[in-house]
Amino acid sequence: MAAQPSGGKKPFHIISPVLESLPLSRAAGTKVFMKLENVQPTGSFKIRGIGHLCQEAAKKGCRHFVCSSGGNAGLAAAYAAKKLGLPVTVVVPSTTGPTTVRKLEELGAEVEVSGQVWDEANKRALELAKTEGWVSIHPFDHPLVWQGHASLVQELKDSLDTKPDAILLAVGGGGLLAGVAAGLHQVGWQDIPIIAAETWGTHSFHTALAAGRLVSLPDITSVAKCLGAKMVAARALECAQECQVISQVVEDTEAVRAVEQFLDDERMLVQPACGAALALLYTGRLQRLQHEGRLRTPLASVVVVVCGGSSMQVAQLQALKSQLGLE
Ligand SMILES: COC[C@H](NCc1c(COP(=O)(O)O)cnc(C)c1O)C(=O)O
């Protein structure tokens, strides 16, 4: 049974399924296990860390949550707030679609649209958090968020027969990366390489790694808006010093094609943010890393974190395909 990260109080996330994917294994040339965070409450892994942070804040007397989000962290905060019987204000950038806003409101959240990108929405959220009794719920940059996300790795340890040879995940602000790195250390799997996927136009982690310091992207120009943090958390960069993190950047077209291929292969629809990680498997990135000697050959198995993403509909996939000239 996974450890209860919030001191005994039942967490809001579920123990998600781990399934072998034959189509992904064929594409990647090695056995691929999917950690299906897309079936979590509110549709992404976010509930693990955000739920944990909200529970801890409520214990300390928080009377109103305020969360800046591209969408999925906000949905997780709204779900947690509802469970805790507390009000929540979610601040999203104008790029967050109406589907997400509707879902946030259906969960009882007060929604404010502020700014063009997440970073601007976050500025507004921090202003609101100055209100007496209000607590800021950061979507990726908080130790309790990383602690909550780390439960994902404990579940892998409990369910896989053998230790995987790599873990693939997507990076926005770096919270999932930091949580998985923490989890790997907790279970003694710190030697497993993490392959961190971004899209060009959200590649703030890749840029920071190359510069050796935190760098802010001039803008977010990718369709994968849920990866749209101009600067990653400092902790993400520290992780890259503490364990083997391989940064890979994919094109928007590769991420969106991966979303469509995954829908056909596994009958699950995820956001382009998740498509970025899946694209590593569908576009031969894994084999290329092996060829370059950055991953060993052969690999026995790898895990891809299917991070999910709630507001994705077939119509949006079609619209993205035509926007990107994919038919
Ligand atoms: C701007 O947005 C940051 C955050 N989304 C982040 C996100 C990630 C990346 O997680 P992170 O690296 O930010 O912890 C991956 N996969 C999905 C489906 C996501 O929504 C949010 O919802 O506020």
The ligand as an ORCA input file, in Angstrom:
! r2SCAN-3c Opt
* xyz 0 1
  C       1.416     26.083    -16.626
  O       0.629     25.024    -16.133
  C       1.223     24.274    -15.115
  C       0.320     23.124    -14.692
  N       0.270     22.074    -15.704
  C       1.369     21.211    -15.692
  C       1.217     19.912    -16.420
  C       2.362     19.105    -16.623
  C       3.733     19.522    -16.140
  O       3.765     19.498    -14.739
  P       4.788     20.451    -13.948
  O       6.135     20.232    -14.584
  O       4.304     21.860    -14.122
  O       4.702     19.958    -12.543
  C       2.249     17.886    -17.275
  N       1.066     17.460    -17.743
  C      -0.066     18.185    -17.576
  C      -1.358     17.623    -18.119
  C      -0.022     19.439    -16.895
  O      -1.156     20.174    -16.743
  C      -1.087     23.624    -14.368
  O      -2.035     22.905    -14.689
  O      -1.187     24.688    -13.739
*
